[in-house]
């Protein structure tokens, strides 16, 4: 339910922030089908048409995933804990430590982040 709420609020924020974000859609109700005094529903399209390159469409339809998911850089995945499923009907969990590892092509440029640690707890740099 939270995801639906975020999508709706995001669409509303987008529609109100950008004047050209919405375009009116002609109503399917004709005046003859409505009773006099009955309000008519107004419909709006949110967003805009996006044109996709023909070569990309062709590669997707052929089943080639190389164009879409090709990594060009290497980056490190931090170490983390994982809840490994095991046991009868996969009902048990055990905590495993996953060591840091590199993701990406062997010949790709490495993306490295530098982290600065506070030496004194409670003090922050200004």
RAFENVEN-V186150 format. One record per helix or strand. SS is the DSSP state (H for helix, E for strand). FROM is the first residue (numbers start at 1). TO is the last residue. If there is no record, write none. Layout:
SS,FROM,TO + SS,FROM,TO
//
This chain:
H,2,17 + H,19,21 + E,22,25 + H,31,33 + E,43,46 + H,54,61 + E,73,77 + E,80,86 + H,88,90 + E,92,98 + E,101,103 + E,109,111
//
